[in-house]
Amino acid sequence: MNPLPVVGRFAPSPTGDLHFGSLVSAVGSYLEARSAGGLWLLRIEDIDPPREIKGSSDRIIHDLNRLGLVPDGPILYQSSRRDAYQRAVERLLEKGLAYPCGCSRKDLSKSGKYPGNCRNGIPPGKKPRSIRFRVEANDCAFEDRLQGPVSDNPADISGDFIIKRADGLFAYQLAVVVDDDFQRVTQVVRGADLLDSTSRQICLQRALGLDSPSYMHLPVVISADGKKLSKRTQSDPVKHHDPATAVEQALLFLGQCPPSGLSLSSLWNWALDHWNINLIPGTRTILPDNTLSV
Ligand SMILES: [Zn+2]
């Protein structure tokens, strides 16, 4: 049997413009796939209309193109995939691996971990609202290619988590798993702010009988108070600099050392030839002081 072709992906949510953090994920996922001769796909995660900002998916696509990040193949929009998500929910319900939950927000603890109120049936007087995935104490540990072994247990983090919301929208965790399989993604390269989601996604993959891709979580920039620096970044090379400078900043953040002053196309050629994941800082976060000032 031939080995699976390498397929990477970048999957932004249209909840704002492309910023430095998302550029780092785009550049890392692109180089990891393309330097191995693989494909790099783009997926717009537009499954949560209340959170979306009008026009941002078009602006993200425009900015990626301007930066030389052109996907292989058509862009997948999650808003077009609701039937596939519904089928996955039904499969899990049929297997007894998911169940309806009648809890409203006030029934739940502030810790964020579901106490299991509806695990054995919805209590009298409640109506089904959402669908939850039944988390068993099974082992969803994995080896992150950059962060090392990760042994998060969803039973401790989230408990049984929502896969279809009370408002009828599908949860991020479910949509990602269904679409990574649909797009035949073999490697996920994304920000370490999503590391906590990975064990839940692996549990879902196993429950649905899907293969898991490999995972590599890149460091994210945080502010001194520990918050993720994203839209409120004080200096954003995506907006304020020419494309070559913005890509160069992302490469430097990822530990790669391109010669300065290259044109955009020369910079990409250099990056594809020299991409070395051993140079990426193996931490979850990096303070902005450690990055080049922009
Ligand atoms: Zn419940």
Residues whose N, C-alpha, C, O or C-beta is under 5 A from the ligand:
A	BS01	ZN	C101 G102 C103 N117 C118
